[in-house]
Amino acid sequence: MRLLFLAPATAAALIVSLTACTTMTAEQCVAADWQSIGYEDAIKGRAASNVTQHASACADHSVAPNMTAYATGHANGARAFCTPDNGFKYGLTGGTNHNICPDDLSNAFSVTYEAGRGLRTRKQAVATAKNDLATLERRMQRLENDFAHNEKVLATLSLKPADRAKVQADINAARNEHQRLSKQRKRAQEKLTRAQRDHDSYRSQVEDEFFQGS
């Protein structure tokens, strides 16, 4: 089995497909192949209870699902869905484990699902740390721009003493804020380093444990 790391756009599209609710028109309800619908729900990780959504939609058109056919299709779809590779991808993209796997496949699926969830959590931690650092750096850049502007103003010979004092006070306040943010930036950089190290270590662990030689 080959470990698959999805690009953000691909992962987002998969999440949408996994979580989208099904609505059915009158024509779809009348012509429904309930075994195929059950299979489709399972292959997307949906619980068998999802049939209630179909039943609700079709009730408006006086059509009831064939529950036996749906259950058969869902059971077959669950067996196709519940592979270790799917478990990892499903966890990585944020899918909810509805415990649809049969007993003989459940454990292997759950293990790789949790591995995918663990990597997702660490990816999110890295992204959050990067965003926090970038926010601080933007604030510091704005302060630096203020320094440059106010120092030019301060150099104006015609500036009145009261105005000069105000500009100087603004410069001093901005410098103090810049120093405070500089300390925060250092902590944010350290947080990012830790998050990235944790991510890389966990990813390596996942590859070694589940996907090497496969």
Order of alpha helices (4+ residues) and beta strands (2+ residues): alpha-alpha-alpha-alpha-alpha-alpha-alpha-alpha
